[in-house]
Structure formats: C-alpha cells, structure tokens
Amino acid sequence: MKKSVLGEFIKYVSMNIAGMIGLSCYILADTFFISQGIGSDGLTALNIALPAFNIMNGAGLMIGMGGAARFSILKASGDEKKANSVFSSCVYFAAVISVILIICGLFLSWDISRLLGAKGEILPMTQVYLRVMLLFSPLFMFNNLIICFVRNDGAPNLAMAGMIVGSLGNIIMDYVFIFPLKMGMFGAIAATAMAPGISLLLMAVRGLKGKNSFSFIKTSISFKAWFDVSSLGISSFITEVSSGIVILIFNFIILDIMGNIGVAAYGIVANIALVVTAIFTGISQGMQPLVSRSKGEGNIAASEKIYRYGIITGVFAALLIYCIVFLFTDNITGAFNPEGIKELQVSAGEGLRLYFPGFIFAAVNIITSVFFGAWDKPAQSFIISALRGFAVIIPSAFIMASLFGMVGVWLAFPLCELLVSVISVLIKVKQKRLTVQ
C-alpha cells in the first residue's frame, strides 16, 4: 500500500460515517417533521411502514456492498474485464428487484400495510407512505448501488457528498411539503423518495467526465453472479432487514402492552437508533474497500490492522453516543413530542436509556460481519448477521417482554447484541488462527 493503513482508514471511514449519517437522516427527518406536522398518529404510521423501507434499502445495500467487494477484489488482482462484468450483473439484479417492488406498490400496498399491523385511522396513512416509497424504489436501489461502487473506485469523498446532498434535499423538501404545502404523509414520503435522485445526479457527473473505472458492459444475466454478490453483501442486507424485523416484532409486542402510544415511543427510539446504526455501518462500509483490496493483494497484515482500527473506533463511538443520550434524554424525546404527551415522554426516555447500551456490542457485530464479507468469507458473515438479525433478537424480545413488560422490550436488544458479540469474537479469533497457519 502506498499510503499508510491508518491514513486510508481515517479517510474512508470518516467520509463514510458522515455520508451514512446523512443517508439515515432520510427517515429521521420524516420522524421529526411528521411528529411536528401530523402528530403521534403519523409517527405510528411511519414506524409501522419502516420494515418495508428496511427491506428495500437492505436489498440495495446487499447488491451494492457485495458487488463492490467482488469488484475491488478482482480489480486488485488485475482482472479489469471481469470486474466490469460484476457491475453489469449488479445493474441487472437491482433492476429486477426494483420491478418487483414497483408491482408491490401498485397492487399490494394496502395489504402490506395491514400485514405490518396498521389499522383504523393509521391504515390510510401507512398505505400512502408505502405506495409512494415502493413506486420510487429504483432511485433507492440504484443510489445504494452507485454509492458503493464509487466508494470502491477510490472516490469516498464523492460518495459522502452524494449521501449528504441527498439528505439535505430531503430535509428541505420535508419542511416544504409538510408545512407550507400541507401535503401530510404523502409530502413526507415524496420528499424521502426524491432525495436519492439528487444523490444520483451528483454522482453521475463523475461518470460523464469519464472518471469511473467501472462501466456497464454487455453481459448475460447470471444467477451465479447474483448469488455471489448476495453472499458477499448479505451482512448489509441482514443488518438493514433485521432493523425492520425487530421494529415489526416490537410493534406487535408493544401494541399489546401499551397500544399506539407505546408504538410511538418505540418509533422515537427506533428512528434515532437508525442514525446510530448508520455510524457503525459507516465504519464497516468505509473499511470494506480497503479490506477487499487487501484480499486481492494478499495483504493479511493490512486487513487485520483495518479490523482493529474499526473495532476501536466503533466501541469508542458507542460509548460516546450513550453518554450523550443519557445526559440529554429529555431534550431528545421532547423534540419528537410536540404535543407534550407525558406517557410518550416517559416511555421513550426509559427506552433510550435501556436500549442504547446494546450499541457497544452491536458495533463489534456489525463491523465483524462486514469484515468477513469484504474478506470473501460469506459464511462467517452470514452467521453473525443472522444471529443478531433474527435468531437471537426475536426470542429475546418475546421472553423479556413476557417477564418484564416494556422494560423487557427495551432490554431485549442489548441482551441480544451481548450474546452475539461473544460468538463474533470467537469466530474472528478462529479465523485469524487459521489464516496465520
């Protein structure tokens, strides 16, 4: 490596954290403006619709991260033609999934809303949000795809700029559509749906100038290539989808315990958690091009350094975030509770304090699972992601809720991440031992 490992790590990770925070603010901006302009019913509808957003976003990240990892490995080993064929396969893959999502938006948005738990006056708002989101799915899918390839093509600054500019556009349009234009839930999702288009336009400039080393070439559709891309990007998919699964399961549990106010409180916690998760996703995605390149070059020592830097950064960030959340709980929850509902304020505050210690362990799990995908070890990546995504969190939620009510709901997440982090460390130690041998 021409540059120091630490120097490149700082460059890629810092820019990607900034970009991912910007990207995650798509939904956080919706949460804030919906709470201010529509109220707790709108907040409940948004939280019910979030699992579908997570699935769509996760699919785009899976294709982008998996494809970009394979692209970097092939490019570092000198196989430029095959690297470009990977990009083309990813374009086909994203297009097929986009068509499926559009069909769901046109014909199934009402049924999906009911399946996710929307009822009564919440149902129409949820259906509007879902329909528009699914109809605009190609923008979300291709934005995630291009961002990942641009980052792996040596332009993390442009990837960051694309995510931040898109997020700023979303915030501005959220305000305009919800308040001056009074477009309600349709305005909120219209702003979110248009934002990735702004990001794509910015990144398209680089391609038009001929600066991309990746390009679309004529190639046949290959299900084998799609499987390869999916296996390398599966951790990103499960990380996103697990957020949706957790929100869905928690919504049903909380509806029985506290009703709509409880779901609104969880909506505040979950949406802030999405931004925090984006920090660890940013660290891991910033590491990915460097780890994949090290794999292509056969540089094991560099990849291990990158992994250590990632873990240290992630755990430090988690501790700092928890201190901030603990000290400013009332201010944070108050920003999303303009109606001053006391029960909502108390429950959301309790949730923040009990839920957020789990991110100390989530940092280890997210970074380790993406590391394995970047290092061409999809099985290990899948195991860690599946454990934290559904195999441990779902039974933890039901057991803890039955034993301790809402307190148990909040504690299920840190318990899950703690258990999985032990397994993550054991898998990593075993992998390092085998690699050295």
Rosetta blueprint (number, residue, H / E / L):
1 M L
2 K L
3 K L
4 S L
5 V H
6 L H
7 G H
8 E H
9 F H
10 I H
11 K H
12 Y H
13 V H
14 S H
15 M H
16 N H
17 I H
18 A H
19 G H
20 M H
21 I H
22 G H
23 L H
24 S H
25 C H
26 Y H
27 I H
28 L H
29 A H
30 D H
31 T H
32 F H
33 F H
34 I H
35 S H
36 Q H
37 G H
38 I L
39 G L
40 S H
41 D H
42 G H
43 L H
44 T H
45 A H
46 L H
47 N H
48 I H
49 A H
50 L H
51 P H
52 A H
53 F H
54 N H
55 I H
56 M H
57 N H
58 G H
59 A H
60 G H
61 L H
62 M H
63 I H
64 G H
65 M H
66 G H
67 G H
68 A H
69 A H
70 R H
71 F H
72 S H
73 I H
74 L H
75 K H
76 A H
77 S L
78 G L
79 D L
80 E H
81 K H
82 K H
83 A H
84 N H
85 S H
86 V H
87 F H
88 S H
89 S H
90 C H
91 V H
92 Y H
93 F H
94 A H
95 A H
96 V H
97 I H
98 S H
99 V H
100 I H
101 L H
102 I H
103 I H
104 C H
105 G H
106 L H
107 F H
108 L L
109 S H
110 W H
111 D H
112 I H
113 S H
114 R H
115 L H
116 L L
117 G L
118 A L
119 K L
120 G L
121 E L
122 I H
123 L H
124 P H
125 M H
126 T H
127 Q H
128 V H
129 Y H
130 L H
131 R H
132 V H
133 M H
134 L H
135 L H
136 F L
137 S H
138 P H
139 L H
140 F H
141 M H
142 F H
143 N H
144 N H
145 L H
146 I H
147 I H
148 C H
149 F H
150 V H
151 R H
152 N H
153 D L
154 G L
155 A L
156 P H
157 N H
158 L H
159 A H
160 M H
161 A H
162 G H
163 M H
164 I H
165 V H
166 G H
167 S H
168 L H
169 G H
170 N H
171 I H
172 I H
173 M H
174 D H
175 Y H
176 V H
177 F H
178 I H
179 F L
180 P L
181 L L
182 K L
183 M L
184 G H
185 M H
186 F H
187 G H
188 A H
189 I H
190 A H
191 A H
192 T H
193 A H
194 M H
195 A H
196 P H
197 G H
198 I H
199 S H
200 L H
201 L H
202 L H
203 M H
204 A H
205 V H
206 R H
207 G H
208 L H
209 K L
210 G L
211 K L
212 N L
213 S L
214 F L
215 S L
216 F L
217 I L
218 K L
219 T L
220 S L
221 I L
222 S L
223 F H
224 K H
225 A H
226 W H
227 F H
228 D H
229 V H
230 S H
231 S H
232 L H
233 G H
234 I H
235 S H
236 S H
237 F H
238 I H
239 T H
240 E H
241 V H
242 S H
243 S H
244 G H
245 I H
246 V H
247 I H
248 L H
249 I H
250 F H
251 N H
252 F H
253 I H
254 I H
255 L H
256 D H
257 I H
258 M L
259 G L
260 N H
261 I H
262 G H
263 V H
264 A H
265 A H
266 Y H
267 G H
268 I H
269 V H
270 A H
271 N H
272 I H
273 A H
274 L H
275 V H
276 V H
277 T H
278 A H
279 I H
280 F H
281 T H
282 G H
283 I H
284 S H
285 Q H
286 G H
287 M H
288 Q H
289 P H
290 L H
291 V H
292 S H
293 R H
294 S H
295 K H
296 G H
297 E H
298 G L
299 N L
300 I H
301 A H
302 A H
303 S H
304 E H
305 K H
306 I H
307 Y H
308 R H
309 Y H
310 G H
311 I H
312 I H
313 T H
314 G H
315 V H
316 F H
317 A H
318 A H
319 L H
320 L H
321 I H
322 Y H
323 C H
324 I H
325 V H
326 F H
327 L H
328 F L
329 T H
330 D H
331 N H
332 I H
333 T H
334 G H
335 A H
336 F L
337 N L
338 P L
339 E L
340 G L
341 I L
342 K H
343 E H
344 L H
345 Q H
346 V H
347 S H
348 A H
349 G H
350 E H
351 G H
352 L H
353 R H
354 L H
355 Y H
356 F L
357 P L
358 G H
359 F H
360 I H
361 F H
362 A H
363 A H
364 V H
365 N H
366 I H
367 I H
368 T H
369 S H
370 V H
371 F H
372 F H
373 G H
374 A H
375 W L
376 D L
377 K L
378 P H
379 A H
380 Q H
381 S H
382 F H
383 I H
384 I H
385 S H
386 A H
387 L H
388 R H
389 G H
390 F H
391 A H
392 V L
393 I H
394 I H
395 P H
396 S H
397 A H
398 F H
399 I H
400 M H
401 A H
402 S H
403 L H
404 F H
405 G L
406 M H
407 V H
408 G H
409 V H
410 W H
411 L H
412 A H
413 F H
414 P H
415 L H
416 C H
417 E H
418 L H
419 L H
420 V H
421 S H
422 V H
423 I H
424 S H
425 V H
426 L H
427 I H
428 K H
429 V H
430 K H
431 Q H
432 K H
433 R H
434 L H
435 T H
436 V H
437 Q L
